[in-house]
Amino acid sequence: MARPKTSLADRVASRSHREDTHLIWDGPTYRGKPHLHNFGNPARVLLNLVDQPRISIKTECHDPRCIEPKHWRVIIERDHKYLDIPKPIWRDPRDDTAAQFTDQELEEIDYYVQEGTTTEDELKAAGCYSAEFIAEVLTRITARATASTKA
Ligand SMILES: [Zn+2]
């Protein structure tokens, strides 16, 4: 069944408005939180998470009506009971660089980033990866190292 992606995003857009960097929800709420009938939090629609029950989101914005995707933290749940279940594949719509890679490539990028110690030479030795692929892995490893130093 074809999913009416644009009309769903349109529904969210028509019920929200910009306030500075925030996207304020004008539609109905449930328990004080923005709520779109049948879909739950409209921020999930904007984050491409409608079919991702194992990925949850948490607001990082002071305004409870805000559904701006960049003001939400995305949490990919770890399944402690069934560790063999692969991590859900999700394309972050906020990430412009991800658009140039296939799902398979993003999975491989994620793998090398988790390793954390991969060098350019090791990536080349592992296969014929493109310069863009190698650059992306190294950029993410550096970003990760910087983030963990700050924490
Ligand atoms: Zn906000």
Backbone and ligand atoms as CSV (ligand in chain L), in Angstrom:
chain,resi,resn,atom,element,x,y,z
A,1,MET,N,N,0.838,-1.196,0.000
A,1,MET,CA,C,0.000,0.000,0.000
A,1,MET,C,C,0.878,1.253,0.000
A,2,ALA,N,N,0.583,2.147,-0.900
A,2,ALA,CA,C,1.370,3.390,-0.968
A,2,ALA,C,C,0.985,4.305,0.191
A,3,ARG,N,N,2.001,4.794,0.852
A,3,ARG,CA,C,1.762,5.677,1.988
A,3,ARG,C,C,1.716,7.134,1.512
A,4,PRO,N,N,0.678,7.857,1.873
A,4,PRO,CA,C,0.599,9.262,1.407
A,4,PRO,C,C,1.540,10.163,2.193
A,5,LYS,N,N,2.850,10.030,1.912
A,5,LYS,CA,C,3.884,10.729,2.671
A,5,LYS,C,C,3.730,12.248,2.632
A,6,THR,N,N,3.530,12.786,1.422
A,6,THR,CA,C,3.476,14.241,1.299
A,6,THR,C,C,2.250,14.798,2.006
A,7,SER,N,N,1.110,14.122,1.868
A,7,SER,CA,C,-0.100,14.659,2.472
A,7,SER,C,C,0.004,14.643,3.997
A,8,LEU,N,N,0.702,13.621,4.543
A,8,LEU,CA,C,0.895,13.562,5.992
A,8,LEU,C,C,1.795,14.725,6.447
A,9,ALA,N,N,2.885,14.920,5.726
A,9,ALA,CA,C,3.771,16.042,6.040
A,9,ALA,C,C,3.041,17.376,5.843
A,10,ASP,N,N,2.177,17.414,4.818
A,10,ASP,CA,C,1.384,18.622,4.570
A,10,ASP,C,C,0.425,18.897,5.721
A,11,ARG,N,N,-0.158,17.812,6.252
A,11,ARG,CA,C,-1.082,17.963,7.377
A,11,ARG,C,C,-0.365,18.582,8.576
A,12,VAL,N,N,0.869,18.114,8.807
A,12,VAL,CA,C,1.659,18.659,9.914
A,12,VAL,C,C,2.009,20.123,9.636
A,13,ALA,N,N,2.406,20.393,8.387
A,13,ALA,CA,C,2.811,21.762,8.033
A,13,ALA,C,C,1.644,22.738,8.163
A,14,SER,N,N,0.445,22.281,7.764
A,14,SER,CA,C,-0.702,23.190,7.790
A,14,SER,C,C,-1.194,23.464,9.204
A,15,ARG,N,N,-0.754,22.649,10.164
A,15,ARG,CA,C,-1.186,22.845,11.544
A,15,ARG,C,C,-0.064,23.349,12.438
A,16,SER,N,N,0.968,23.930,11.829
A,16,SER,CA,C,2.071,24.443,12.639
A,16,SER,C,C,2.583,25.740,12.025
A,17,HIS,N,N,3.297,26.494,12.821
A,17,HIS,CA,C,3.868,27.739,12.312
A,17,HIS,C,C,5.235,27.985,12.935
A,18,ARG,N,N,6.051,28.774,12.230
A,18,ARG,CA,C,7.404,29.109,12.672
A,18,ARG,C,C,7.401,30.194,13.732
A,19,GLU,N,N,8.197,29.988,14.761
A,19,GLU,CA,C,8.508,31.063,15.709
A,19,GLU,C,C,10.004,31.003,15.949
A,20,ASP,N,N,10.762,31.908,15.338
A,20,ASP,CA,C,12.228,31.851,15.347
A,20,ASP,C,C,12.681,30.489,14.848
A,21,THR,N,N,13.455,29.760,15.656
A,21,THR,CA,C,13.937,28.443,15.220
A,21,THR,C,C,12.906,27.360,15.524
A,22,HIS,N,N,11.838,27.707,16.220
A,22,HIS,CA,C,10.863,26.696,16.635
A,22,HIS,C,C,9.772,26.487,15.593
A,23,LEU,N,N,9.239,25.280,15.582
A,23,LEU,CA,C,8.075,24.981,14.763
A,23,LEU,C,C,6.954,24.641,15.757
A,24,ILE,N,N,6.021,25.581,15.887
A,24,ILE,CA,C,5.012,25.462,16.937
A,24,ILE,C,C,3.760,24.767,16.413
A,25,TRP,N,N,3.332,23.747,17.132
A,25,TRP,CA,C,2.166,22.946,16.765
A,25,TRP,C,C,0.879,23.662,17.164
A,26,ASP,N,N,-0.022,23.839,16.181
A,26,ASP,CA,C,-1.310,24.492,16.442
A,26,ASP,C,C,-2.450,23.487,16.544
A,27,GLY,N,N,-2.150,22.227,16.300
A,27,GLY,CA,C,-3.172,21.191,16.288
A,27,GLY,C,C,-3.496,20.688,17.684
A,28,PRO,N,N,-4.247,19.599,17.756
A,28,PRO,CA,C,-4.660,19.064,19.060
A,28,PRO,C,C,-3.494,18.518,19.885
A,29,THR,N,N,-3.729,18.434,21.191
A,29,THR,CA,C,-2.714,17.867,22.077
A,29,THR,C,C,-3.304,16.686,22.836
A,30,TYR,N,N,-2.434,15.828,23.317
A,30,TYR,CA,C,-2.842,14.716,24.158
A,30,TYR,C,C,-1.916,14.708,25.364
A,31,ARG,N,N,-2.493,14.800,26.563
A,31,ARG,CA,C,-1.710,14.924,27.797
A,31,ARG,C,C,-0.675,16.049,27.694
A,32,GLY,N,N,-1.095,17.145,27.066
A,32,GLY,CA,C,-0.247,18.321,26.983
A,32,GLY,C,C,0.808,18.280,25.895
A,33,LYS,N,N,0.820,17.185,25.110
A,33,LYS,CA,C,1.825,17.080,24.053
A,33,LYS,C,C,1.161,17.120,22.688
A,34,PRO,N,N,1.867,17.673,21.678
A,34,PRO,CA,C,1.319,17.693,20.318
A,34,PRO,C,C,0.917,16.285,19.880
A,35,HIS,N,N,-0.265,16.202,19.255
A,35,HIS,CA,C,-0.767,14.880,18.907
A,35,HIS,C,C,-1.513,14.911,17.582
A,36,LEU,N,N,-1.094,14.049,16.661
A,36,LEU,CA,C,-1.763,13.933,15.377
A,36,LEU,C,C,-2.525,12.614,15.366
A,37,HIS,N,N,-3.807,12.693,15.121
A,37,HIS,CA,C,-4.667,11.515,15.167
A,37,HIS,C,C,-4.079,10.358,14.352
A,38,ASN,N,N,-3.995,9.195,14.951
A,38,ASN,CA,C,-3.468,7.961,14.334
A,38,ASN,C,C,-1.943,7.913,14.229
A,39,PHE,N,N,-1.268,9.011,14.455
A,39,PHE,CA,C,0.183,8.998,14.269
A,39,PHE,C,C,0.959,9.410,15.515
A,40,GLY,N,N,0.273,9.948,16.503
A,40,GLY,CA,C,0.974,10.377,17.709
A,40,GLY,C,C,1.664,11.710,17.512
A,41,ASN,N,N,2.869,11.821,18.036
A,41,ASN,CA,C,3.592,13.091,17.992
A,41,ASN,C,C,3.928,13.481,16.548
A,42,PRO,N,N,3.465,14.651,16.102
A,42,PRO,CA,C,3.751,15.068,14.719
A,42,PRO,C,C,5.246,15.247,14.439
A,43,ALA,N,N,6.058,15.432,15.485
A,43,ALA,CA,C,7.513,15.519,15.272
A,43,ALA,C,C,8.026,14.201,14.695
A,44,ARG,N,N,7.377,13.090,15.070
A,44,ARG,CA,C,7.776,11.778,14.540
A,44,ARG,C,C,7.534,11.703,13.036
A,45,VAL,N,N,6.478,12.353,12.572
A,45,VAL,CA,C,6.207,12.396,11.134
A,45,VAL,C,C,7.354,13.114,10.428
A,46,LEU,N,N,7.745,14.270,10.974
A,46,LEU,CA,C,8.810,15.067,10.365
A,46,LEU,C,C,10.164,14.374,10.445
A,47,LEU,N,N,10.312,13.498,11.435
A,47,LEU,CA,C,11.581,12.786,11.609
A,47,LEU,C,C,11.596,11.440,10.878
A,48,ASN,N,N,10.527,11.174,10.110
A,48,ASN,CA,C,10.484,9.945,9.329
A,48,ASN,C,C,10.462,8.705,10.229
A,49,LEU,N,N,9.712,8.805,11.352
A,49,LEU,CA,C,9.700,7.724,12.346
A,49,LEU,C,C,8.332,7.059,12.510
A,50,VAL,N,N,7.446,7.289,11.559
A,50,VAL,CA,C,6.090,6.753,11.683
A,50,VAL,C,C,6.091,5.223,11.784
A,51,ASP,N,N,6.980,4.577,11.029
A,51,ASP,CA,C,7.029,3.110,11.043
A,51,ASP,C,C,8.195,2.576,11.860
A,52,GLN,N,N,8.612,3.331,12.881
A,52,GLN,CA,C,9.798,2.944,13.652
A,52,GLN,C,C,9.476,2.859,15.141
A,53,PRO,N,N,8.718,1.812,15.545
A,53,PRO,CA,C,8.316,1.729,16.959
A,53,PRO,C,C,9.491,1.569,17.924
A,54,ARG,N,N,10.663,1.125,17.432
A,54,ARG,CA,C,11.807,0.918,18.319
A,54,ARG,C,C,12.687,2.156,18.434
A,55,ILE,N,N,12.247,3.228,17.804
A,55,ILE,CA,C,12.988,4.482,17.929
A,55,ILE,C,C,12.096,5.493,18.642
A,56,SER,N,N,12.584,6.014,19.753
A,56,SER,CA,C,11.784,6.987,20.489
A,56,SER,C,C,12.439,8.370,20.400
A,57,ILE,N,N,11.662,9.389,20.749
A,57,ILE,CA,C,12.207,10.746,20.707
A,57,ILE,C,C,11.926,11.457,22.025
A,58,LYS,N,N,12.771,12.414,22.330
A,58,LYS,CA,C,12.679,13.153,23.592
A,58,LYS,C,C,12.920,14.618,23.265
A,59,THR,N,N,12.084,15.471,23.771
A,59,THR,CA,C,12.251,16.887,23.432
A,59,THR,C,C,13.464,17.493,24.135
A,60,GLU,N,N,14.109,18.420,23.430
A,60,GLU,CA,C,15.207,19.156,24.038
A,60,GLU,C,C,14.900,20.638,23.961
A,61,CYS,N,N,13.593,20.949,23.825
A,61,CYS,CA,C,13.160,22.326,23.658
A,61,CYS,C,C,12.342,22.728,24.881
A,62,HIS,N,N,12.457,23.995,25.250
A,62,HIS,CA,C,11.717,24.468,26.426
A,62,HIS,C,C,10.221,24.633,26.123
A,63,ASP,N,N,9.873,24.705,24.815
A,63,ASP,CA,C,8.473,24.918,24.464
A,63,ASP,C,C,7.782,23.577,24.186
A,64,PRO,N,N,6.795,23.188,25.018
A,64,PRO,CA,C,6.141,21.882,24.851
A,64,PRO,C,C,5.354,21.751,23.548
A,65,ARG,N,N,5.082,22.870,22.858
A,65,ARG,CA,C,4.330,22.792,21.599
A,65,ARG,C,C,5.258,22.652,20.396
A,66,CYS,N,N,6.588,22.711,20.619
A,66,CYS,CA,C,7.539,22.731,19.512
A,66,CYS,C,C,7.723,21.334,18.903
A,67,ILE,N,N,7.613,21.266,17.567
A,67,ILE,CA,C,7.824,19.987,16.861
A,67,ILE,C,C,8.961,20.105,15.845
A,68,GLU,N,N,9.786,21.130,15.996
A,68,GLU,CA,C,10.952,21.276,15.116
A,68,GLU,C,C,11.859,20.042,15.285
A,69,PRO,N,N,12.107,19.292,14.176
A,69,PRO,CA,C,12.884,18.051,14.289
A,69,PRO,C,C,14.251,18.232,14.946
A,70,LYS,N,N,14.873,19.383,14.717
A,70,LYS,CA,C,16.212,19.606,15.287
A,70,LYS,C,C,16.160,19.844,16.790
A,71,HIS,N,N,14.966,20.038,17.347
A,71,HIS,CA,C,14.841,20.244,18.792
A,71,HIS,C,C,14.448,18.964,19.519
A,72,TRP,N,N,14.548,17.839,18.805
A,72,TRP,CA,C,14.226,16.553,19.412
A,72,TRP,C,C,15.434,15.633,19.331
A,73,ARG,N,N,15.665,14.900,20.405
A,73,ARG,CA,C,16.721,13.899,20.424
A,73,ARG,C,C,16.117,12.563,20.018
A,74,VAL,N,N,16.794,11.881,19.102
A,74,VAL,CA,C,16.316,10.587,18.621
A,74,VAL,C,C,17.061,9.488,19.355
A,75,ILE,N,N,16.291,8.565,19.941
A,75,ILE,CA,C,16.894,7.498,20.745
A,75,ILE,C,C,16.567,6.151,20.116
A,76,ILE,N,N,17.582,5.495,19.585
A,76,ILE,CA,C,17.388,4.160,19.018
A,76,ILE,C,C,17.513,3.162,20.161
A,77,GLU,N,N,16.372,2.525,20.479
A,77,GLU,CA,C,16.312,1.638,21.638
A,77,GLU,C,C,17.216,0.428,21.438
A,78,ARG,N,N,17.948,0.092,22.486
A,78,ARG,CA,C,18.716,-1.149,22.455
A,78,ARG,C,C,17.830,-2.248,23.003
A,79,ASP,N,N,17.785,-3.342,22.249
A,79,ASP,CA,C,16.950,-4.447,22.678
A,79,ASP,C,C,17.798,-5.424,23.487
A,80,HIS,N,N,17.643,-5.383,24.817
A,80,HIS,CA,C,18.476,-6.218,25.678
A,80,HIS,C,C,18.001,-7.662,25.697
A,81,LYS,N,N,16.764,-7.866,25.334
A,81,LYS,CA,C,16.204,-9.218,25.377
A,81,LYS,C,C,16.597,-10.014,24.136
A,82,TYR,N,N,16.524,-9.368,23.007
A,82,TYR,CA,C,16.865,-10.037,21.747
A,82,TYR,C,C,18.021,-9.284,21.094
A,83,LEU,N,N,19.219,-9.577,21.553
A,83,LEU,CA,C,20.381,-8.833,21.082
A,83,LEU,C,C,20.716,-9.110,19.622
A,84,ASP,N,N,20.175,-10.226,19.108
A,84,ASP,CA,C,20.489,-10.575,17.721
A,84,ASP,C,C,19.647,-9.796,16.719
A,85,ILE,N,N,18.624,-9.086,17.214
A,85,ILE,CA,C,17.826,-8.283,16.295
A,85,ILE,C,C,18.657,-7.087,15.833
A,86,PRO,N,N,18.810,-6.931,14.515
A,86,PRO,CA,C,19.624,-5.804,14.048
A,86,PRO,C,C,19.004,-4.463,14.397
A,87,LYS,N,N,19.863,-3.472,14.541
A,87,LYS,CA,C,19.391,-2.119,14.826
A,87,LYS,C,C,18.455,-1.655,13.715
A,88,PRO,N,N,17.395,-0.921,14.055
A,88,PRO,CA,C,16.513,-0.430,12.991
A,88,PRO,C,C,17.267,0.502,12.042
A,89,ILE,N,N,16.964,0.354,10.757
A,89,ILE,CA,C,17.584,1.255,9.776
A,89,ILE,C,C,16.719,2.485,9.648
A,90,TRP,N,N,17.334,3.626,9.877
A,90,TRP,CA,C,16.582,4.869,9.836
A,90,TRP,C,C,17.432,5.944,9.183
A,91,ARG,N,N,16.830,6.660,8.267
A,91,ARG,CA,C,17.498,7.751,7.580
A,91,ARG,C,C,17.117,9.058,8.266
A,92,ASP,N,N,18.086,9.720,8.845
A,92,ASP,CA,C,17.812,10.968,9.566
A,92,ASP,C,C,17.546,12.092,8.568
A,93,PRO,N,N,16.296,12.598,8.516
A,93,PRO,CA,C,15.998,13.657,7.543
A,93,PRO,C,C,16.707,14.976,7.862
A,94,ARG,N,N,17.260,15.095,9.071
A,94,ARG,CA,C,17.971,16.320,9.442
A,94,ARG,C,C,19.397,16.314,8.925
A,95,ASP,N,N,19.870,15.106,8.519
A,95,ASP,CA,C,21.256,14.915,8.118
A,95,ASP,C,C,21.384,15.017,6.598
A,96,ASP,N,N,21.873,16.153,6.107
A,96,ASP,CA,C,21.977,16.370,4.664
A,96,ASP,C,C,22.987,15.440,4.002
A,97,THR,N,N,24.067,15.121,4.723
A,97,THR,CA,C,25.112,14.296,4.119
A,97,THR,C,C,24.647,12.866,3.885
A,98,ALA,N,N,23.696,12.392,4.697
A,98,ALA,CA,C,23.225,11.010,4.574
A,98,ALA,C,C,22.521,10.768,3.254
A,99,ALA,N,N,21.996,11.829,2.632
A,99,ALA,CA,C,21.201,11.690,1.417
A,99,ALA,C,C,21.985,11.070,0.267
A,100,GLN,N,N,23.312,11.256,0.261
A,100,GLN,CA,C,24.103,10.761,-0.867
A,100,GLN,C,C,24.491,9.282,-0.728
A,101,PHE,N,N,24.173,8.654,0.406
A,101,PHE,CA,C,24.538,7.261,0.602
A,101,PHE,C,C,23.310,6.344,0.589
A,102,THR,N,N,23.519,5.106,0.177
A,102,THR,CA,C,22.439,4.126,0.210
A,102,THR,C,C,22.278,3.608,1.643
A,103,ASP,N,N,21.162,2.925,1.914
A,103,ASP,CA,C,20.944,2.346,3.241
A,103,ASP,C,C,22.084,1.394,3.612
A,104,GLN,N,N,22.507,0.597,2.632
A,104,GLN,CA,C,23.614,-0.348,2.837
A,104,GLN,C,C,24.892,0.402,3.234
A,105,GLU,N,N,25.192,1.469,2.528
A,105,GLU,CA,C,26.388,2.255,2.823
A,105,GLU,C,C,26.305,2.905,4.202
A,106,LEU,N,N,25.105,3.412,4.543
A,106,LEU,CA,C,24.929,4.039,5.858
A,106,LEU,C,C,25.152,3.027,6.972
A,107,GLU,N,N,24.730,1.798,6.734
A,107,GLU,CA,C,24.924,0.729,7.708
A,107,GLU,C,C,26.415,0.439,7.879
A,108,GLU,N,N,27.132,0.411,6.749
A,108,GLU,CA,C,28.577,0.165,6.789
A,108,GLU,C,C,29.311,1.329,7.451
A,109,ILE,N,N,28.883,2.541,7.161
A,109,ILE,CA,C,29.467,3.728,7.795
A,109,ILE,C,C,29.298,3.617,9.306
A,110,ASP,N,N,28.083,3.260,9.717
A,110,ASP,CA,C,27.767,3.111,11.132
A,110,ASP,C,C,28.676,2.061,11.779
A,111,TYR,N,N,28.892,0.966,11.066
A,111,TYR,CA,C,29.739,-0.119,11.575
A,111,TYR,C,C,31.154,0.390,11.855
A,112,TYR,N,N,31.733,1.080,10.878
A,112,TYR,CA,C,33.112,1.559,11.037
A,112,TYR,C,C,33.206,2.634,12.116
A,113,VAL,N,N,32.156,3.456,12.243
A,113,VAL,CA,C,32.156,4.489,13.276
A,113,VAL,C,C,32.126,3.839,14.665
A,114,GLN,N,N,31.328,2.755,14.796
A,114,GLN,CA,C,31.271,2.031,16.076
A,114,GLN,C,C,32.644,1.473,16.442
A,115,GLU,N,N,33.392,1.002,15.437
A,115,GLU,CA,C,34.752,0.508,15.669
A,115,GLU,C,C,35.602,1.613,16.289
A,116,GLY,N,N,35.452,2.817,15.753
A,116,GLY,CA,C,36.029,3.995,16.372
A,116,GLY,C,C,37.500,4.256,16.082
A,117,THR,N,N,38.250,3.235,15.707
A,117,THR,CA,C,39.694,3.413,15.540
A,117,THR,C,C,40.126,3.275,14.090
A,118,THR,N,N,39.145,3.212,13.191
A,118,THR,CA,C,39.443,2.972,11.786
A,118,THR,C,C,40.209,4.146,11.168
A,119,THR,N,N,41.235,3.830,10.393
A,119,THR,CA,C,41.988,4.865,9.675
A,119,THR,C,C,41.663,4.795,8.187
A,120,GLU,N,N,42.090,5.813,7.467
A,120,GLU,CA,C,41.858,5.865,6.031
A,120,GLU,C,C,42.463,4.654,5.324
A,121,ASP,N,N,43.687,4.273,5.725
A,121,ASP,CA,C,44.355,3.127,5.102
A,121,ASP,C,C,43.591,1.835,5.345
A,122,GLU,N,N,43.065,1.700,6.566
A,122,GLU,CA,C,42.313,0.484,6.895
A,122,GLU,C,C,41.038,0.401,6.065
A,123,LEU,N,N,40.393,1.546,5.862
A,123,LEU,CA,C,39.169,1.567,5.056
A,123,LEU,C,C,39.475,1.173,3.608
A,124,LYS,N,N,40.578,1.691,3.079
A,124,LYS,CA,C,40.964,1.352,1.712
A,124,LYS,C,C,41.300,-0.125,1.595
A,125,ALA,N,N,41.975,-0.645,2.611
A,125,ALA,CA,C,42.349,-2.060,2.609
A,125,ALA,C,C,41.122,-2.957,2.704
A,126,ALA,N,N,40.055,-2.457,3.326
A,126,ALA,CA,C,38.848,-3.259,3.535
A,126,ALA,C,C,38.002,-3.371,2.271
A,127,GLY,N,N,38.264,-2.554,1.280
A,127,GLY,CA,C,37.482,-2.624,0.054
A,127,GLY,C,C,37.608,-1.366,-0.771
A,128,CYS,N,N,36.874,-1.349,-1.880
A,128,CYS,CA,C,36.979,-0.187,-2.772
A,128,CYS,C,C,35.952,0.870,-2.392
A,129,TYR,N,N,36.150,1.519,-1.308
A,129,TYR,CA,C,35.184,2.524,-0.898
A,129,TYR,C,C,35.503,3.864,-1.531
A,130,SER,N,N,34.473,4.612,-1.797
A,130,SER,CA,C,34.636,5.922,-2.437
A,130,SER,C,C,35.257,6.918,-1.468
A,131,ALA,N,N,35.834,7.969,-2.012
A,131,ALA,CA,C,36.429,9.038,-1.196
A,131,ALA,C,C,35.383,9.657,-0.277
A,132,GLU,N,N,34.144,9.800,-0.784
A,132,GLU,CA,C,33.054,10.372,0.011
A,132,GLU,C,C,32.746,9.473,1.210
A,133,PHE,N,N,32.750,8.167,0.948
A,133,PHE,CA,C,32.472,7.194,2.010
A,133,PHE,C,C,33.526,7.303,3.104
A,134,ILE,N,N,34.803,7.294,2.698
A,134,ILE,CA,C,35.909,7.369,3.658
A,134,ILE,C,C,35.841,8.678,4.448
A,135,ALA,N,N,35.602,9.772,3.740
A,135,ALA,CA,C,35.519,11.077,4.407
A,135,ALA,C,C,34.400,11.094,5.439
A,136,GLU,N,N,33.269,10.484,5.091
A,136,GLU,CA,C,32.115,10.461,5.986
A,136,GLU,C,C,32.417,9.665,7.252
A,137,VAL,N,N,33.061,8.499,7.096
A,137,VAL,CA,C,33.407,7.682,8.262
A,137,VAL,C,C,34.347,8.460,9.179
A,138,LEU,N,N,35.392,9.058,8.601
A,138,LEU,CA,C,36.385,9.771,9.412
A,138,LEU,C,C,35.782,11.004,10.089
A,139,THR,N,N,34.891,11.700,9.383
A,139,THR,CA,C,34.228,12.866,9.961
A,139,THR,C,C,33.400,12.455,11.177
A,140,ARG,N,N,32.671,11.342,11.015
A,140,ARG,CA,C,31.801,10.897,12.120
A,140,ARG,C,C,32.605,10.378,13.304
A,141,ILE,N,N,33.722,9.709,13.031
A,141,ILE,CA,C,34.567,9.232,14.131
A,141,ILE,C,C,35.112,10.418,14.914
A,142,THR,N,N,35.554,11.454,14.206
A,142,THR,CA,C,36.090,12.652,14.848
A,142,THR,C,C,35.008,13.346,15.669
A,143,ALA,N,N,33.803,13.464,15.093
A,143,ALA,CA,C,32.689,14.111,15.790
A,143,ALA,C,C,32.339,13.358,17.065
A,144,ARG,N,N,32.378,12.020,16.979
A,144,ARG,CA,C,32.073,11.172,18.114
A,144,ARG,C,C,33.105,11.340,19.217
A,145,ALA,N,N,34.393,11.366,18.814
A,145,ALA,CA,C,35.491,11.519,19.789
A,145,ALA,C,C,35.376,12.868,20.488
A,146,THR,N,N,35.055,13.921,19.716
A,146,THR,CA,C,34.900,15.257,20.283
A,146,THR,C,C,33.753,15.292,21.280
A,147,ALA,N,N,32.631,14.654,20.909
A,147,ALA,CA,C,31.461,14.635,21.776
A,147,ALA,C,C,31.740,13.906,23.085
A,148,SER,N,N,32.482,12.794,23.017
A,148,SER,CA,C,32.731,12.013,24.240
A,148,SER,C,C,33.766,12.694,25.125
A,149,THR,N,N,34.632,13.520,24.536
A,149,THR,CA,C,35.593,14.281,25.346
A,149,THR,C,C,34.879,15.344,26.166
A,150,LYS,N,N,33.860,15.943,25.533
A,150,LYS,CA,C,33.078,16.996,26.203
A,150,LYS,C,C,32.241,16.433,27.353
A,151,ALA,N,N,31.730,15.225,27.171
A,151,ALA,CA,C,30.794,14.632,28.138
A,151,ALA,C,C,31.477,14.310,29.471
L,1,ZN,ZN,ZN,11.847,24.409,19.760
